[in-house]
Amino acid sequence: MKTSITKDVAKCQKLLLEGELVAIPTETVYGLAANALDSKVVKRIFEMKGRPAFNPLIVHIHQMDQLSILAKDIPQKAYDLAEAFWPGSLTLILPKQDIVPEIITGGKPTVGVRMPNHPLTQELLKGLPFPLAAPSANPFTRVSPTSAQHVWDYFGDRIPAILDGGPCQVGLESTIVGFEGEAPILYRKGGIPKEAIEAVVGELRVSTENEIAPEAPGMLLKHYSPKTPLVVCDNIKEKLKENSLKKVGVLSFYEEDFPLATKVIALSKNKMMEEAATSLFEALHILDASGLDLILAERFPEKGLGSSINDRLFRAQN
């Protein structure tokens, strides 16, 4: 099989209709997509990624009418969040309809649904008679892909097409919110800050770790990890002195003055948290390919998207 990096939506639709896997762009990260209602095809996503079967997938839709086909007993607060943030970087965990295969949900009675905010993927979805399951297009636990090239570097000719939508504009996976009755629960920090969610539905209970039976993707302690060892720290310059005999890369918020470092990437020289979030995974890919012994990552301010960035860095460290 020869993989093509393409902007041909019709070609990718044809492949998906034929039961193939296709990598697709979203505003968050690139996804490895297949017909969400076909268990046999979805199983190949798990096999391709090396993803454990207990770790559920997210189903991607393009219009609100599809939500009630996939989910039932939908709380009003879920509708409020969908109205506020869809299309966008929000996944809702809801009681599933029987049409949703158990392989999607890891055997749980709930399903994660979101409406991606990317014009090519919106066009792709509108031309398909089914929604798409699409976890990040990377091997399990590795750094998420935010460009078509990242997907190619991971999988090469193992998938028939990568729909090239350019670099991801948000760069962090979706924020995931579920419910106990009407009470909202934050299962994964992501591209929409916790504070923005709370402005719509009130205070969130936070439950972002589950190693045994995660309710949502992104809850395992080891995730988003480069091959190069990574350490999150508050004082990078001191850590550089401790590791002076090693080739060390630095991932900082905005500072570039680290003379003992082999390579430095500042995620936002203008101190813009959104820019830092967008740049995070690209920077990790670059540092991981730089022949380093160690990556030192700065701990971000624990507010807004800084909290989401820290979440990714601490899981990468594990």
N, C-alpha and C positions, 0 to 999 in steps of 0.2 A: 504494500500500500504506500502510495506517495502522498504525503501531506501537502496541502496548499494553504498558504496564508493568503486569504482572499477577502475582498469586500463584497463578494457576490452573495447577496442574501438568498436569492432563489436557489442557488446551488446548495446552500446549507439547509434550506427548507427541504429540498429533495432528499438529501442524505438523512435527515431526521425522520422523514416519512418512510424511508427505507429501513429504519431501525438502526441507524449508525449513531455514533457519538460525534458531537461537534463542540469545539471550544468557542465560547461566545463572550463578547465584551459586556460588562455592566459598568455603572458608575463606581462600583465598589472595587471588585477584582474580577478577573476573568473566570468564567465557570466552565465546567465540563458537563455538557448538556445532553439530555436524552429525553424521550417521551416519558413523562412522569407516570403515565397510566399503564406502562408496559413493564412488568416485573423483570422479564428476561433481559431487556435492554438496560434497565436500571442496575441490575446485578453487575453488568460490565463496568459501570462507573466505579463501584466498590472494588472490583478486581483491578482496574486500571490504576486507581489511586492507592491500593493497599489499605483501604479504609475499613475499620472494623464494622461489622454489620449492626452493632448496637448504636452506632452514631448516626442520628437521623439526617435527612437531606431537606433542603428548602425547595418548594415548588414555586415556579415563576409564572405569573399571569400578566395579562395586558389590559384587562378591564374589570371593573368591580363586579359585574354580573357573574364572573367565574368564581368569586370567593364562596358563594353559597353552594356551588357545585362541589367544592372541595371540603368545606367546613360547615358545621352546624352549631346551634346554640351559641351564636356569636354575641358576645356582650356589647352593649352600646358603646363602651369605652374603646373597644376594638374598631368600631366604625368611626369613632371620633379621631382615632389615631390615623386610620387609613385616609380619612378626608384631609387631615393636616399634612401628611407626609408622603402619600402615594401620588404619582410614582416617586420612588426614592429609597433611601437606605434604611428601611424599616421592615423587619420580618415579624409577623404575628403568629404566635403558637395558639392553635384553636382545636376544639374537638373535631375529629376527622369524619368525613362522610365515608360510606362503605366503598365508594369508587376509588379511594386512595389506597394503593397497595401497601401492605405491612412493611415491605422492604424499605419504603420511603421513610417510614416513621420509626424504624428500629423496633417494631412490634408494639409501639405505644399507641394509645387511643387519640393522640393529637397529631396535627400536621402543621409545619411551618410554611407560611405563604408570604410572598412579597411581589411587588410590582416594580421591576427595575426601571431606572430612569436613564435609558440610553437609546438614542434614536434607531440605531441598527437593530438592536435586540427587540425593541418595540415593533419594528417592521417585521422582523423574523417571527415573533409570536403571533402577530395578527394574521399571518398566512398559514398558521398551523391549526389543526382541529383538536389539539391537545396542549396542555401546559407542559413546561419543561422542568425537570429536576436538574439542578445545576450547582453542585458544590464547587469550591475553588478548584481550578484546573492545575493542581500540583500533586505530587506524591504526598501521602498522609504525613503530617507533622512538619512538612517543609515550608519555606517562605512562600507566601501567597503571590500569584502572578498578577502584575498590573500592566502588562503589555503582551501583545501577541508573541513577541520574541521570547519572553519568559516561558510561555507555554511550550513553544517549540524546543527550547533548551531542555525542558523536562521530558517531553514525550516524543519529540521527533516524528517519525513516520508511524507512530502507533495509533494516531487518530487521523481520519481522512481530511478534515478541514479545520482551520482556525479562522473564525470570522474576525477580521482586524478592524477594531473600532478605535484604534489609537490608545494612548495612555489613559488609564482610569482617572477620572476627575476627583473622586473622593478618596480612593486608595486604601480605605479600611473596610472590612466586611460590615454587613448591615448590623444595626442594633436589633436585638431580639427581645420582644416583650410577649409574655404569656399572661394567663389569668387564673386565679382561683376564685370562682364565682365572678364578681365584678372587680375584684382586687387585682391590680396590675403587678406583674413581677418582671424584673429585668434579668434576663438569662444571659445576655451577651452585650458588653459594651461595644459600640461601633461608630459608624459614620454620622449618626445623629446623637448629640450629647444627651446624657441622662436629664440634664436640666431642661432641655427642650421638650422631652417626653413628659416630664412632670408638669410643665406649664399647661399641658392639654388634659392630663388625666389625674393629676395629683401625685402624692408621694408614691414612689416605687419601692417595693421590697426587692432587695438584691440577692440573687442566688446564681452566681456565675461559675460555680465549680461543681462538677459531678463526674467522677472517674468510672463509675459503675454503670449507670443508666442515665446518661445525659438527656435532658428534656429538649435540648437544642444543640446545634453545632457550636464549636468553639468553647465548650465547657471543660475539656480535658486540660490537665495541667501542662502537658508538653504540646506545643503547637507553634506554628509560624517560625520554625527553627532553621537557622543556617547550619551548615556542616561545621563551620568554624565556631569554637566555643565562644559564648557571649555572656558578659557579666554586666548587669545594671548597677550603676554606682552614683553616689552623690558628689564625690570628689575625684574626677577623672585624672587630674594632674598627679595626685598622690598614687593612684593605681598605676599610672604610667611609670612612676619611679620604682614601684615594686616589681614591675615587669620589664625592666630596662633592657634585658637581654633578649626579649622577644620582639617579633614583628607584630605591632599592635595597631589596629584600626580604631578610630574614634567616631562614634555617631553622636553628634551633639545637637542641641536645639538650634543655637545660632552662633556660638563661639567657634572660631577657627584656629586660635592660638594655642596649639598643643605641639611644641617643638620636639618632644620625645616620641611622638606618634609616627608610624610609617605612612599612614593614610588617614585623612580627616574628611568627614562629610558633615557639613552643617545643614540641617533639614530646612531651616528658614532663616536666612541672614536678616530678614526684616522682622523676625520674632512673631510671625503669623502662624497660629496653631493649625489653621486649615491647610496651609502650605506644607507644614511639617507632616501632617497626617497623610497628605497626598503623596509625599516624597518617601515615606518610611520604607515601604517594601522594596522600592527601586534601589534605595540606598543599601538595604541589607543584601540584595542580590549583588550589587557592585562590590561591597566589602567581602562577601563570601567568595567571590571569584578573584580576590586580590592576593592570594597566597599568604594570608596572615596566620599568626599563631593564636590570636585572641582579638575579639571585638569588645571594646568598652562602650557601653551605651549610657547616655545621661538619663537620669530619672526626670520626668517632665512634671510640671505643676499639676497637682491632682485635681483638676477642674476642667470642665468642658471636654474637648477632644483630647486634652492632655491625659485624662484618665483612661481613655480608649487606647492611646498610644502606649501608656504604661502597661495596660493589660496585655498588649501584644508582646512588649519587650520582656515582661516577666515570664510569659509562657515560652518565649523563644529561649530564655535563659535556662529553663528547666529541661 
